[in-house]
Amino acid sequence: MLAGSHRRARLVSALAAGFLLSLVPAPAGAQGPANLAQENEELKERVASLENQLAQARQRISALNDEIATLRKQLAAGGRPAAGGSPGAAPGAAPGGVPADPMGSPESLFNTLSASYNQNFGGEPYETRADQNRLRRSVSTWVRDMQREHRGNVRWRIRILDTSQAGDRGGPVRFQVVDATGSVNIGPESEVVFPSRIARDISSATPDEVWILQGRMSAMPSVNRTRIEEDDDPEGGRYLGPFADFGYELAIESIEPAS
């Protein structure tokens, strides 16, 4: 009788212990498959949201770059409004009265290369060192392509502004490309080396005279490895974008008075 009571007591104790264990919560790290699946879905949603925000930011950067390029063109054209061009602009002229043909003037070539740069690299990031190295390599390839693609014969109306550095042996001459009427400037002033035979012909030219210049222009953009923002190299060439400066070569063949 006594032995039976002991067995019943042990059974009751075991049942009570099992009941108490069932009330103890599972450890924090012991999540079931359902909880892990839910957490994975939340992480995926978070990643998708961040990727969407990044895509929107890049689109905004691209739009801002386009706005900056448009403002630079307006400033280079003397502040004239971009829409509709200037009064009396010749057919085929880009906004501001600048010829759309890349060989129409140095400013025409600048606009062409600027548009190409923005189309190719306007949305490219350059915040990190890896991004900068990647962009610099891409710009190097683009520069070579532009040098091959944009070259041709030119015929411009110009005004001679300064021949003091040329002398009888030729040298740098500062001039201004003008429109067909001779009264509207196209882009900023330019300076190139005139050969001696032509420098002598224009040695007595005045800014009131209009000349016809014929020759051949070649695009010569260059890679500026340290220039990310325009202010990074104030003495560099005209800024096209991160790591890219504008430049051109002009081989003058002849020049004669317009009238």
N, C-alpha and C positions, 0 to 999 in steps of 0.2 A: 504493500500500500504506500509506503514511504517512497519507494523507488519510482512508482508511477507519478507521485506528486512532483518529484524532481524533474522527470521527463517533461511533464506539462509546463513546468516553470521555465525550462530551457527553451521550449517551443515558443512560449509567449514572448520571451526576451528576444529571440531571433526575429519574430514577426515585427515586434516593435522597432528593432534596429533597422530592418528593411524599410519600414514606413518612414522613419526619420531621414534615411538616405535619399528617399525619393523627393523629399522637400528641399534638399540642398541644391542651389542653382549650379549649372555647368560653368566651368572656368571661362573667363572672358575670351580667351583665344580659341576656344573649341567651338567655332561656328559651323553650322550645318551647311550642306550644299546649297540650300535655298538662299541663305544669307550671303554666301560668296557670290552667287550668281547676281543677286540684287546689287551688291557693291560693284561688281564688274560693269553692270549696265550704267550705274551712276558715273563711274569713271569714264566710260565711253562717251556719255552725254557731255561731260565736262570737257573732254578733249575736242569733241566736235564743235562745242561752243567757242573754245579758244581759237580753233582753226578758222572758224567763220569770222571772228573778230579780227584775226590777222589778215584775212583776205580783204575785209572791208578797209583796214588801215592801208594796205598796199594800194587799193583802188584810189583812196583819198590822196595818197602821196603822188600817184601818177597824175591825178587831176590837178594837184597843186603845181607839179612840174610843168604841165601844159600851160597853166595860167602864167607862171613865171616866164616861160619862153615867149608867150604872146606879149607880155609887158616889155620884155627886153627888145623885141622887134619894134614895138611902138616907140620906145626910147631911142633906138638906133635910127629910126626914121624921122627923128626930130620931134617926137611927141604927137604926131598926127594920129587921129583915131584909126583903129584897125578896120572898122567896118566901113565898106564902101570905097576905100582908097581916097586919094586926094583929088580935088577938082581937076579935071582935064587929064587924068591918068591915062596913059596909053593902053590900048587893048593888050591883054595878056599880062597885065601888071598885077603883082600880089598886093595885099593890104599895105597902105602907105605909099603906093606908087612905085614900089620896087619891082622890076621885071621878074616874072616867075621863072624864066629861063635861068638855070644856074650860071650860064656864061654872060648874063645880061649886065652884071656889075659885081664887084666884090661883095656887096651886101646881098645880092641874089645868091651867091655861092654860100655865104654864111647862113642865110635862111634855110637853104636846102640841107646843109650839113646839120644844122640845129634841129630841123624837123626829123631827119634820119636818126640822130642821136636819141631824141626823146622817144621816137617810135621803138627803138631797139632797147633802150636802157632806162626809160622814164620811170618804170616801177621797180627797178632793181634795188634791193637793199644794200647798204654799204656801212652799216653800223659796226660790224665786227671785223676783225682782221681777216678772217677767212672770206667774208663777203667782199672786202676790198680787193683781196688778191684775185678772187674769181672775176670781179668786175674789171679789174685792170687788164687781165688777160683777154677778156672779151673785147674791151676797147682797143687793144693793140691790133687784133684781127680786123676790127671795123675800120680803124685808121688806114690800114693797108688797102682795104677794099675801096674806100672813098678816094684814095690817091689814084687808084687805077680807073675808077669809073668816071670821075669828074675832071675832064680836061677838054679843051676845045678852043676854037678861034673866037676872038672877041672884036667888037667894033663899038667903041664908046664915044660919047661926047663928054669932054672934060674941060675943066678950067684949071690952069696952072697956078698954084698958090705960092710955091717957093722953090727956086732953083739955086739958092745960094750955096748948097753943099755939093752941087754937081760939077760946076766948073767946065773947062774945055775937055777934060778926060772922062766926063760922065760921072754919075753918082746918084745919091738919093734925091728924088724930086717929089715934092708933096703936091697932090692934085685932088680935085673933087669931081666925081662923076655926076653929070646932070642929065635931066630928061631931054626929050626931043626939042623942047622950046628953049632950053638953055637957062631956064629961070628957076627950076626946082631941083634941089640937091637930092641925090639918091644915096642914102646911107651916109656914114661918116667919111671924113677925109681919108685918103690913102697915101702911102709913101712906098715907092719902089725905086730900084736902080735903073736909070735911063742910060743907054749906051752913049758914048761920046758923040757920035755923029748926030744923034737926035737931041742930046742935051744942048749942043751948039745952036740947033735950029730954034729952040724955045728959050734961049738964054735971056731974051728981052721980052718974053711974054708977060702980060699983065692979067690979073684976075678977071678983068672985063671981057677978055677974049675967050671964045669957045673953040676947041680943037677936036679933030677927029683922030682918035687913037685906035690903031689896029695892032693885033698881036695874038698871043696864045696864052691862055691862063690854065694853070694846073692846081687842083686842090692839094694842099699840103698840111692837113691837120696833123697834130703831133700828140704823143702820149706824154703827159706831165705826171710823173709817178708820185709826186708829193702833193698834188693839188686836188683836194676833195671839194672844198668850197671856193668860191671865186676869190675871196679875200686871202686865201692861203698863199697866193703868189701874185701880188699886184703888178709885178714887173713882167709876168708871163704873157703869153699870147692871149688873144681874146677868148674868153671862157665859153666853152660849149657845154660842159658838164663835168662831173667828177672824172679826173684823169685825162681830159681831152681839151686841147687848145686849138683854136682856129688858126689857119695860115694858108697862104697861097703863093704861087710863083707866077710872075708875069713876064713873058718874053716879048718886048716891044719890037714890032717890025717897021712901023711907020707912024708918022704924026703930021698932020697938016691942018691949016686953018679951016674952020667949018664953013666959012663963006669966002 
